[in-house]
Amino acid sequence: MSRVALDLGFIQIYWYSIFIFLGVLVGLFVVFREVRRQKINEDFMINLLFYGIIIGLIGARLYYVLFNLDYYTKYPLEIFEIWNGGLAIHGGIIAAIIWIFFYTRKYKAKTLKVLDILAPGLMIGQSIGRWGNFFNGEAFGAITTRAALEKLQLPDFIIEGMKIDGYYRTPTFLYESIWTFFGFLALLLLRRYKYVKTGQLTGFYFMWYSVGRFFIEGMRTDSLMLGSFRIAQIVSIVLFIIGLLLFIFSKKGSRFDNLYKEKEKNEIRF
């Protein structure tokens, strides 16, 4: 299977880049539907997301590079070749949350309320983005057989796409894509629940994604490692605990009440 979607001679467009872009685009669509429903100032969210996406991508790449430092010290120019893959979602999440924290502090908005609005969009974006790993031959599991893949009722193009280096591989990318898609649906249902509190959508996101990622990561054979430990499993445990605490100890109050109030033209307040 070709990794290149379109070859224009002077430039090649990779499937990986297309699916990352699609994931971002659909995620933004979901976020801004909620932004408009909640009557939130769009300029506030546009600025937050414009820089947040850039910072998240940089964080995702740096995270991946740091855990493959031996390779990238030998081939430093490849650090910039993100179309070849190598974006670690945990690094992107951490970098983006740091940015969102400082941005919301600057405008005196509630960080958790903003994260609650972003959570469904992030989840569906991850689900779509995993297909970029498929076309890049990444995020796969142990060697298996074609017969085993056929028993999963997978389309032939996925089965053949999972033939990597001459061996059929377990489609762990697909497992995570499906898991995050159902997480997205669960978030949409949860945010309609009238008793959900600020921070609980964020907590649910952390828990849902972390549970799936922990077990799926255990099936992968291309994990980022910290000694003999899979770093994604360590981070998943930490994020699950944070999510559980958020979900349990979220403050009382109606959901998304007064995301912010503009007391002055350029000042955002609660």
PLY file of the C-alpha trace (Angstrom):
ply
format ascii 1.0
element vertex 270
property float x
property float y
property float z
element edge 269
property int vertex1
property int vertex2
end_header
0.00 0.00 0.00
1.36 3.39 -1.00
1.87 5.98 1.72
1.56 8.73 -0.90
-1.96 9.91 -1.71
-0.98 12.37 -4.43
2.34 12.81 -6.23
2.56 16.17 -7.98
6.21 15.76 -8.85
7.45 18.80 -6.93
5.57 17.72 -3.82
4.08 14.55 -2.40
0.96 14.53 -0.26
0.89 11.65 2.23
-2.18 9.83 3.51
-0.81 10.37 7.03
-0.98 14.14 6.61
-4.45 13.95 5.07
-5.90 11.98 7.99
-4.24 14.21 10.58
-5.75 17.21 8.78
-9.17 15.52 8.58
-9.02 14.69 12.27
-8.28 18.31 13.12
-11.00 19.58 10.77
-13.74 17.30 12.11
-12.64 17.98 15.69
-12.90 21.74 15.09
-16.36 21.29 13.57
-17.54 19.45 16.68
-16.00 22.04 19.01
-17.46 25.06 17.23
-20.93 23.54 17.10
-20.80 23.47 20.89
-19.21 26.92 21.04
-22.12 28.38 19.06
-24.69 26.40 21.05
-23.24 27.78 24.26
-23.00 31.29 22.75
-19.31 31.51 23.58
-17.13 34.24 22.09
-15.69 32.64 18.95
-12.62 34.88 18.78
-11.57 33.60 22.19
-11.78 29.98 20.99
-10.26 30.64 17.56
-7.12 32.15 19.08
-6.90 29.41 21.70
-7.24 26.64 19.12
-5.03 28.18 16.44
-2.01 28.25 18.72
-3.14 25.18 20.65
-3.08 22.99 17.53
0.38 24.21 16.57
1.73 23.74 20.10
0.06 20.33 20.34
1.69 19.14 17.11
5.08 20.39 18.27
4.59 18.69 21.63
3.54 15.43 19.96
6.65 15.45 17.78
9.07 16.40 20.55
7.65 13.69 22.80
8.22 11.08 20.08
11.71 12.36 19.30
12.77 12.35 22.96
11.90 8.68 23.29
13.79 7.90 20.09
16.73 10.15 20.83
19.42 7.63 19.84
18.00 7.51 16.32
17.38 11.23 15.86
20.82 12.26 17.12
22.18 10.26 14.18
19.64 11.66 11.71
18.67 15.10 13.09
17.13 16.39 9.85
14.47 13.66 10.06
13.07 15.38 13.14
11.22 17.70 10.78
9.83 14.92 8.55
6.54 14.55 10.37
4.84 13.21 7.23
6.75 9.98 7.94
4.81 9.59 11.17
6.02 9.98 14.71
3.40 12.11 16.47
2.76 10.88 20.01
-0.73 11.89 21.14
0.23 12.01 24.82
2.88 14.61 24.07
0.35 16.64 22.12
-2.21 16.46 24.94
0.29 17.54 27.58
1.62 20.45 25.51
-1.87 21.64 24.54
-3.16 21.50 28.13
-0.23 23.61 29.33
-1.02 26.17 26.63
-4.74 26.15 27.44
-4.00 26.64 31.14
-1.93 29.77 30.56
-4.31 31.11 27.90
-7.38 30.71 30.09
-5.55 32.22 33.07
-4.69 35.25 30.95
-8.33 35.82 30.03
-9.67 34.73 33.42
-11.66 31.86 31.95
-12.14 28.51 33.66
-9.67 25.99 32.30
-11.79 22.93 33.02
-14.83 24.39 31.31
-12.80 25.03 28.19
-11.34 21.51 28.32
-14.86 20.09 28.68
-15.87 21.78 25.43
-12.76 20.53 23.63
-12.90 16.91 24.83
-15.40 15.47 22.27
-13.62 17.17 19.37
-10.27 15.81 20.51
-11.68 12.29 20.86
-13.14 12.16 17.33
-9.98 13.75 15.95
-7.92 10.95 17.48
-10.25 8.35 16.02
-9.78 9.72 12.52
-6.08 10.41 12.93
-5.33 6.76 13.71
-6.05 5.95 10.07
-2.97 7.93 9.20
-1.00 5.34 11.18
-2.62 2.64 9.07
-1.37 4.10 5.80
2.05 4.73 7.33
2.35 1.15 8.59
2.47 2.23 12.25
0.70 1.43 15.52
0.49 -2.30 14.77
0.53 -5.37 16.96
2.03 -8.82 16.93
2.41 -11.05 13.90
-0.80 -12.87 13.03
-2.28 -14.66 10.03
-4.55 -13.62 7.20
-7.08 -16.19 8.38
-7.17 -14.59 11.83
-7.77 -11.16 10.30
-10.51 -12.52 8.06
-12.30 -13.87 11.16
-12.57 -10.25 12.33
-14.67 -9.53 9.21
-12.25 -6.83 8.12
-12.34 -5.40 4.61
-9.65 -6.74 2.32
-7.87 -3.40 2.04
-7.29 -3.35 5.80
-6.11 -6.96 5.81
-3.64 -6.28 3.02
-2.63 -2.99 4.61
-1.68 -4.88 7.75
0.87 -6.93 5.82
3.99 -5.14 7.02
7.51 -6.31 6.17
6.07 -9.52 4.78
3.97 -10.43 7.83
0.34 -9.84 8.73
0.02 -7.75 11.87
-2.67 -7.21 14.50
-4.55 -3.98 13.60
-4.16 -2.20 16.92
-4.58 1.14 15.12
-8.12 0.03 14.29
-8.88 -1.05 17.85
-7.93 2.40 19.13
-9.84 4.16 16.35
-13.00 2.25 17.26
-12.46 2.75 21.00
-12.07 6.53 20.64
-15.06 6.74 18.29
-17.30 5.16 20.95
-15.69 7.46 23.51
-16.71 10.39 21.33
-20.32 9.17 21.25
-20.27 8.65 25.02
-19.03 12.23 25.54
-21.81 13.62 23.35
-24.38 11.76 25.45
-22.77 12.69 28.75
-22.66 16.41 28.06
-26.42 16.37 27.47
-26.97 14.99 30.96
-28.30 17.86 33.04
-26.43 16.93 36.20
-22.93 16.72 34.71
-20.55 19.15 36.39
-17.67 21.23 35.16
-14.58 19.06 34.76
-16.43 15.77 34.50
-16.27 15.60 30.70
-12.53 16.14 30.90
-12.29 13.50 33.61
-14.33 11.05 31.53
-12.14 11.70 28.50
-8.98 10.92 30.49
-10.47 7.75 31.94
-12.00 6.41 28.73
-9.00 7.02 26.54
-6.54 5.80 29.17
-8.30 2.48 29.73
-8.38 1.72 26.02
-4.86 2.94 25.37
-3.43 0.95 28.28
-4.68 -2.38 26.99
-4.20 -1.65 23.30
-0.66 -0.46 23.97
0.04 -3.82 25.56
-0.70 -5.44 22.19
1.54 -3.14 20.17
5.05 -4.06 19.09
6.20 -0.53 18.19
5.71 1.16 21.57
7.82 4.00 22.90
9.78 2.56 25.80
11.20 3.87 29.07
13.60 1.12 30.02
11.49 -2.02 30.08
8.21 -0.10 30.48
5.84 1.12 27.80
5.70 4.85 28.36
2.13 5.13 27.03
0.92 2.72 29.70
2.61 4.73 32.44
1.05 7.96 31.18
-2.33 6.23 30.81
-2.29 5.20 34.46
-1.47 8.77 35.54
-4.15 10.29 33.30
-6.74 7.76 34.48
-6.10 8.70 38.11
-6.35 12.42 37.25
-9.56 11.77 35.32
-11.08 9.78 38.17
-10.30 12.54 40.66
-11.78 15.16 38.33
-14.92 13.14 37.83
-15.44 12.51 41.55
-14.44 15.85 43.02
-15.78 18.28 40.41
-17.37 21.27 42.08
-21.10 21.67 42.36
-22.80 23.85 39.80
-24.63 23.65 36.50
-22.68 22.57 33.47
-20.91 25.26 31.46
-22.61 27.99 33.43
-21.10 31.36 32.60
-18.08 30.19 30.65
-17.05 33.78 30.84
-18.62 37.21 30.88
-17.20 40.17 29.03
-17.15 43.11 31.40
-14.97 45.06 29.04
-14.48 44.80 25.31
-11.16 42.97 25.52
-11.44 41.40 28.94
-12.98 38.02 29.66
-14.38 37.43 33.12
-16.66 35.03 34.97
0 1
1 2
2 3
3 4
4 5
5 6
6 7
7 8
8 9
9 10
10 11
11 12
12 13
13 14
14 15
15 16
16 17
17 18
18 19
19 20
20 21
21 22
22 23
23 24
24 25
25 26
26 27
27 28
28 29
29 30
30 31
31 32
32 33
33 34
34 35
35 36
36 37
37 38
38 39
39 40
40 41
41 42
42 43
43 44
44 45
45 46
46 47
47 48
48 49
49 50
50 51
51 52
52 53
53 54
54 55
55 56
56 57
57 58
58 59
59 60
60 61
61 62
62 63
63 64
64 65
65 66
66 67
67 68
68 69
69 70
70 71
71 72
72 73
73 74
74 75
75 76
76 77
77 78
78 79
79 80
80 81
81 82
82 83
83 84
84 85
85 86
86 87
87 88
88 89
89 90
90 91
91 92
92 93
93 94
94 95
95 96
96 97
97 98
98 99
99 100
100 101
101 102
102 103
103 104
104 105
105 106
106 107
107 108
108 109
109 110
110 111
111 112
112 113
113 114
114 115
115 116
116 117
117 118
118 119
119 120
120 121
121 122
122 123
123 124
124 125
125 126
126 127
127 128
128 129
129 130
130 131
131 132
132 133
133 134
134 135
135 136
136 137
137 138
138 139
139 140
140 141
141 142
142 143
143 144
144 145
145 146
146 147
147 148
148 149
149 150
150 151
151 152
152 153
153 154
154 155
155 156
156 157
157 158
158 159
159 160
160 161
161 162
162 163
163 164
164 165
165 166
166 167
167 168
168 169
169 170
170 171
171 172
172 173
173 174
174 175
175 176
176 177
177 178
178 179
179 180
180 181
181 182
182 183
183 184
184 185
185 186
186 187
187 188
188 189
189 190
190 191
191 192
192 193
193 194
194 195
195 196
196 197
197 198
198 199
199 200
200 201
201 202
202 203
203 204
204 205
205 206
206 207
207 208
208 209
209 210
210 211
211 212
212 213
213 214
214 215
215 216
216 217
217 218
218 219
219 220
220 221
221 222
222 223
223 224
224 225
225 226
226 227
227 228
228 229
229 230
230 231
231 232
232 233
233 234
234 235
235 236
236 237
237 238
238 239
239 240
240 241
241 242
242 243
243 244
244 245
245 246
246 247
247 248
248 249
249 250
250 251
251 252
252 253
253 254
254 255
255 256
256 257
257 258
258 259
259 260
260 261
261 262
262 263
263 264
264 265
265 266
266 267
267 268
268 269
